[in-house]
Amino acid sequence: MTEAPSRLNTGSHDLPVSPELSRYMAGNWAPSPLPDSERVSAYAVTPARRARLSARFPGERLVVPAGELKVRSNDCDFRFRPHSAYAWLTGLTGEDQVGHVLVMEPSGPHGHEAVLYLRPRSPRTGGSEEFYRDRRYGEFWVGRRPDLAEAERLTGLRCAHLESLGDPVGRNAATDAELATALSELRLVKDAWEVGQLQLAVDHTAAGFEDVVRALPRALAHPRGERWIEGVFGLRARAEGNGTGYDTIAASGAHACVLHWIRNDGRLDPGELLLLDAGVETDTLYTADITRTLPLSGRFSPVQRQVYELVLAAQEAGIAALRPGASFRDFHRAGMRVIAEGLADWGVLKDAEGDLHRRYTLCSSGHMLGLDVHDCAKARADTYLDGVLEEGQVLTVEPGLYLQPDDETLPPELRGIGVRIEDDLVVTATGARLMSGALPRTVAGIEEWMGGLLEG
């Protein structure tokens, strides 16, 4: 089935196509099939994922859309990324998944048959002009899509044309809270393949942090040094994966006291710190999430060291609290005890009791990590935030101190310093494994690491 010419997404300045050109475009194209051996990276693990979802909803029709394009400006769309649940169930992660829908039809007393409804490759015959005229879906505009047979080989799923799905009521199931909750909860524990993808994301991210340090001399000289840092990391993310898993935070000086500083339009001062929160997203859409706070001069000042070492001690306490069976919130509580006691020792707080330390910490100290940077967010509280840790879960531990530049409860020398240290860990049978250990965390380790990269 082909789209009628009137439905093509053509531009307002496109010239009409003459019958002669239409006939000329329809012929003399060599075959260009995809290799028979090509499969999605998650081909071996997606059937078990779909089986787990099927078991949660016996007899119910389940609809999981990839999502639609969103306009950025006029006729330009945002870069498309399929919905994480769709990617998890199908293994399909590319920009060509726009509008595609996975439907799990009840089959037998308890199971489901998974059918992928997609827009197949633009036909070159039969009067179709999509392949060379359609700016949103045409092959010559946005690239090659698999045909139905190729899609079946790629995914192991039965595939059908998207137009045969129509627009059933069930197609809006992305808003079904129960289904969204189930999909989040099923993703809480990562399988070995997922942990491998997350480690790959972490390794590429570590390389990106090294790139940033090497680029510091040029960034320091630029009036928008934060943007230079963002760009350097973004190059690594696009070269090694799909891009960044979230907007990079490159916050220098007091900008580090803004938790989600993504303007990144500030100048760098060698006397200040740089808080860099960034993560590479792999081609399979798993993202790292790492933060380092670096002295732009290469060495911490005494007061910077004071703040940094308190945050590091809090992170160490949080990491030590990670183990199967521990409450998810235990690592946050452990880190905040250290922070509160440190603020009391400094005289900022009268004592470590209560929650007044939150004026300077603002947020929680970590979250699940996976296909989304804040992964599994729709899981019920009793399975996530108020639940217990399980082997195979991947999460961040990221305490911080955000000492606002206008905070009169602080001595002047502390104002305007923001420090966060964030690492990615996988829960093991006996504790947790630090996935991002290639990046130093101690004051001495950071100074030595930066010195070696800047000299090299």
LUMLOLUM-494748 format. One line per 8 residues: number of its first residue (from 1); for each residue x, y, z of C-alpha. Coordinates in steps of 0.2 Angstrom, whole numbers, plus 5000, padded with zeros to 4 digits. Layout:
BEGIN
NUM	X Y Z | ...
***
This chain:
BEGIN
1	5000 5000 5000 | 5007 5017 4995 | 5003 5034 5001 | 4994 5045 4989 | 5004 5060 4982 | 4993 5072 4991 | 4999 5065 5007 | 5017 5068 5004
9	5026 5079 5016 | 5033 5091 5003 | 5040 5108 5005 | 5031 5124 5001 | 5044 5128 4988 | 5043 5111 4979 | 5040 5112 4960 | 5027 5101 4953
17	5033 5084 4946 | 5029 5082 4927 | 5023 5065 4921 | 5040 5063 4912 | 5050 5065 4927 | 5038 5054 4937 | 5041 5040 4924 | 5060 5044 4924
25	5061 5042 4943 | 5052 5026 4943 | 5064 5015 4934 | 5082 5009 4933 | 5086 5007 4951 | 5098 4993 4956 | 5093 4981 4970 | 5100 4986 4987
33	5094 4973 5000 | 5100 4973 5018 | 5112 4959 5023 | 5103 4943 5028 | 5113 4942 5043 | 5109 4959 5050 | 5100 4959 5067 | 5096 4972 5080
41	5109 4972 5094 | 5096 4966 5107 | 5089 4952 5096 | 5093 4938 5108 | 5086 4946 5124 | 5070 4955 5118 | 5059 4939 5117 | 5061 4936 5136
49	5057 4954 5139 | 5041 4953 5129 | 5036 4936 5138 | 5038 4945 5155 | 5026 4959 5149 | 5014 4946 5142 | 5013 4937 5159 | 5008 4953 5167
57	4993 4956 5156 | 4985 4939 5151 | 4972 4941 5138 | 4974 4960 5136 | 4979 4969 5120 | 4995 4979 5123 | 5000 4994 5112 | 5017 5002 5113
65	5020 5016 5101 | 5038 5022 5096 | 5031 5040 5096 | 5029 5054 5083 | 5040 5068 5077 | 5039 5085 5085 | 5041 5101 5076 | 5056 5112 5082
73	5053 5126 5070 | 5042 5128 5055 | 5047 5113 5044 | 5061 5107 5055 | 5058 5093 5067 | 5068 5088 5083 | 5079 5073 5081 | 5068 5058 5084
81	5072 5045 5098 | 5059 5031 5100 | 5051 5029 5117 | 5061 5019 5129 | 5048 5005 5132 | 5047 5002 5113 | 5066 5001 5111 | 5067 4989 5126
89	5053 4977 5119 | 5059 4978 5100 | 5078 4982 5100 | 5074 4996 5088 | 5082 5012 5092 | 5084 5022 5076 | 5077 5038 5070 | 5068 5028 5056
97	5055 5022 5070 | 5044 5037 5069 | 5026 5032 5071 | 5029 5013 5072 | 5019 5003 5084 | 5022 4987 5093 | 5005 4978 5097 | 5004 4962 5108
105	4989 4953 5103 | 4982 4940 5115 | 4985 4923 5109 | 4980 4907 5118 | 4975 4906 5136 | 4989 4916 5143 | 5001 4922 5129 | 5003 4936 5116
113	5008 4937 5098 | 5019 4952 5095 | 5016 4962 5079 | 5026 4977 5073 | 5017 4989 5063 | 5029 5000 5053 | 5031 5011 5038 | 5042 5000 5026
121	5054 5006 5014 | 5048 5019 5001 | 5043 5009 4985 | 5051 5014 4969 | 5037 5008 4958 | 5018 5009 4957 | 5017 5028 4955 | 5024 5032 4972
129	5034 5048 4974 | 5038 5046 4992 | 5056 5040 4990 | 5062 5056 4982 | 5048 5069 4987 | 5043 5066 5005 | 5054 5077 5016 | 5049 5067 5032
137	5049 5049 5027 | 5056 5048 5009 | 5072 5038 5007 | 5082 5051 4998 | 5078 5064 5012 | 5080 5054 5028 | 5088 5037 5023 | 5084 5019 5020
145	5071 5010 5030 | 5069 4991 5029 | 5055 4983 5020 | 5043 4971 5029 | 5054 4955 5026 | 5070 4964 5031 | 5061 4971 5047 | 5056 4953 5052
153	5074 4947 5050 | 5080 4962 5060 | 5069 4960 5074 | 5062 4942 5074 | 5044 4950 5075 | 5030 4948 5063 | 5029 4964 5054 | 5014 4973 5045
161	5012 4989 5036 | 5007 5004 5048 | 4992 5008 5037 | 4984 4991 5041 | 4984 4996 5060 | 4972 5010 5057 | 4969 5021 5072 | 4961 5009 5085
169	4957 5015 5103 | 4970 5004 5110 | 4984 5014 5100 | 4984 5028 5114 | 4990 5015 5126 | 5006 5025 5129 | 4995 5035 5142 | 4989 5019 5151
177	4996 5021 5168 | 4995 5003 5173 | 5005 4998 5157 | 5018 5012 5159 | 5020 5007 5177 | 5023 4989 5173 | 5036 4993 5159 | 5045 5004 5171
185	5045 4990 5185 | 5051 4976 5172 | 5066 4987 5168 | 5072 4990 5186 | 5084 4975 5186 | 5095 4975 5171 | 5101 4959 5162 | 5119 4955 5158
193	5117 4963 5140 | 5110 4979 5147 | 5124 4980 5160 | 5136 4978 5146 | 5128 4992 5136 | 5129 5003 5151 | 5147 5000 5154 | 5150 5004 5136
201	5141 5021 5139 | 5152 5024 5154 | 5168 5020 5145 | 5164 5032 5131 | 5159 5045 5144 | 5176 5043 5153 | 5184 5046 5136 | 5173 5062 5134
209	5179 5069 5151 | 5197 5066 5146 | 5193 5076 5130 | 5186 5090 5140 | 5202 5092 5151 | 5213 5092 5136 | 5202 5106 5128 | 5203 5117 5144
217	5216 5129 5138 | 5206 5133 5122 | 5190 5134 5133 | 5197 5145 5146 | 5202 5157 5132 | 5184 5158 5124 | 5171 5170 5130 | 5159 5156 5131
225	5170 5143 5138 | 5156 5132 5145 | 5149 5130 5127 | 5166 5125 5122 | 5166 5111 5135 | 5148 5106 5130 | 5154 5105 5112 | 5169 5095 5115
233	5160 5082 5125 | 5146 5082 5112 | 5158 5077 5099 | 5163 5062 5108 | 5145 5057 5111 | 5140 5058 5093 | 5156 5050 5087 | 5155 5035 5099
241	5136 5033 5101 | 5119 5041 5098 | 5123 5057 5106 | 5122 5064 5124 | 5109 5055 5135 | 5103 5072 5142 | 5108 5090 5140 | 5126 5092 5146
249	5128 5103 5162 | 5145 5113 5160 | 5143 5124 5175 | 5158 5135 5181 | 5159 5145 5196 | 5142 5150 5204 | 5133 5142 5189 | 5137 5125 5198
257	5124 5130 5211 | 5110 5129 5198 | 5106 5110 5198 | 5101 5109 5180 | 5112 5123 5172 | 5111 5119 5153 | 5113 5137 5146 | 5132 5134 5147
265	5135 5152 5141 | 5148 5157 5154 | 5166 5161 5153 | 5178 5150 5163 | 5189 5157 5177 | 5205 5148 5181 | 5202 5152 5199 | 5185 5143 5200
273	5178 5125 5198 | 5169 5117 5184 | 5155 5105 5187 | 5153 5094 5172 | 5138 5082 5172 | 5137 5073 5156 | 5134 5056 5148 | 5136 5047 5132
281	5121 5037 5125 | 5125 5022 5116 | 5117 5017 5099 | 5106 5006 5109 | 5100 5021 5119 | 5108 5016 5136 | 5116 5031 5144 | 5129 5035 5157
289	5127 5049 5170 | 5143 5055 5177 | 5148 5071 5186 | 5165 5077 5191 | 5169 5094 5199 | 5186 5100 5192 | 5198 5114 5197 | 5200 5124 5181
297	5218 5129 5186 | 5222 5110 5188 | 5223 5112 5207 | 5210 5114 5221 | 5212 5129 5232 | 5211 5126 5251 | 5192 5131 5252 | 5188 5121 5236
305	5197 5106 5243 | 5187 5108 5260 | 5170 5107 5251 | 5175 5094 5239 | 5182 5082 5252 | 5165 5083 5262 | 5155 5079 5246 | 5167 5064 5243
313	5165 5058 5260 | 5147 5058 5258 | 5148 5049 5242 | 5159 5035 5250 | 5146 5033 5264 | 5132 5031 5251 | 5142 5019 5240 | 5146 5008 5256
321	5127 5007 5259 | 5123 4999 5243 | 5119 4980 5244 | 5104 4969 5239 | 5090 4970 5252 | 5095 4988 5258 | 5082 5001 5256 | 5084 5011 5241
329	5085 5027 5251 | 5098 5020 5263 | 5113 5027 5252 | 5105 5044 5252 | 5102 5044 5271 | 5120 5039 5274 | 5127 5052 5263 | 5116 5066 5270
337	5122 5061 5288 | 5140 5065 5283 | 5135 5081 5275 | 5125 5087 5290 | 5139 5083 5302 | 5151 5092 5291 | 5141 5108 5290 | 5139 5107 5309
345	5158 5105 5311 | 5160 5121 5299 | 5148 5130 5310 | 5136 5133 5296 | 5123 5122 5306 | 5121 5122 5325 | 5120 5103 5324 | 5117 5089 5312
353	5099 5085 5317 | 5084 5088 5307 | 5084 5093 5289 | 5091 5110 5288 | 5106 5103 5278 | 5094 5102 5263 | 5096 5121 5261 | 5113 5117 5254
361	5110 5100 5246 | 5093 5103 5238 | 5089 5086 5230 | 5091 5067 5232 | 5108 5058 5230 | 5104 5046 5215 | 5092 5037 5204 | 5090 5022 5193
369	5100 5022 5177 | 5097 5013 5160 | 5088 5018 5144 | 5082 5034 5152 | 5094 5045 5163 | 5081 5045 5177 | 5076 5027 5173 | 5060 5018 5178
377	5052 5034 5184 | 5034 5027 5183 | 5037 5012 5194 | 5027 5012 5210 | 5035 5019 5225 | 5035 5002 5235 | 5045 4994 5221 | 5057 5009 5218
385	5059 5024 5230 | 5052 5015 5245 | 5058 4997 5239 | 5074 4988 5242 | 5089 4986 5230 | 5091 4970 5220 | 5106 4962 5211 | 5107 4969 5193
393	5100 4986 5197 | 5111 5001 5190 | 5110 5017 5199 | 5119 5033 5202 | 5126 5040 5219 | 5128 5059 5217 | 5128 5069 5233 | 5132 5088 5231
401	5134 5104 5240 | 5127 5120 5232 | 5132 5135 5242 | 5123 5149 5234 | 5133 5165 5230 | 5120 5176 5240 | 5117 5165 5255 | 5121 5175 5270
409	5121 5159 5281 | 5138 5155 5274 | 5154 5163 5277 | 5160 5173 5262 | 5173 5161 5257 | 5161 5147 5254 | 5148 5157 5244 | 5147 5152 5226
417	5155 5135 5227 | 5145 5120 5219 | 5152 5103 5220 | 5144 5086 5214 | 5152 5070 5212 | 5142 5057 5203 | 5146 5039 5198 | 5137 5024 5191
425	5136 5008 5200 | 5128 4990 5197 | 5122 4981 5212 | 5131 4964 5215 | 5127 4949 5226 | 5138 4957 5240 | 5138 4976 5237 | 5140 4986 5221
433	5153 4988 5207 | 5159 5005 5203 | 5157 5006 5184 | 5165 5023 5182 | 5180 5020 5192 | 5191 5024 5177 | 5188 5043 5181 | 5197 5048 5197
441	5187 5055 5212 | 5200 5060 5225 | 5208 5077 5226 | 5225 5070 5223 | 5219 5058 5209 | 5210 5072 5200 | 5225 5084 5201 | 5237 5071 5195
449	5225 5065 5181 | 5222 5083 5175 | 5241 5087 5175 | 5245 5072 5165 | 5232 5076 5152 | 5236 5094 5151 | 5255 5091 5149 | 5252 5077 5136
***
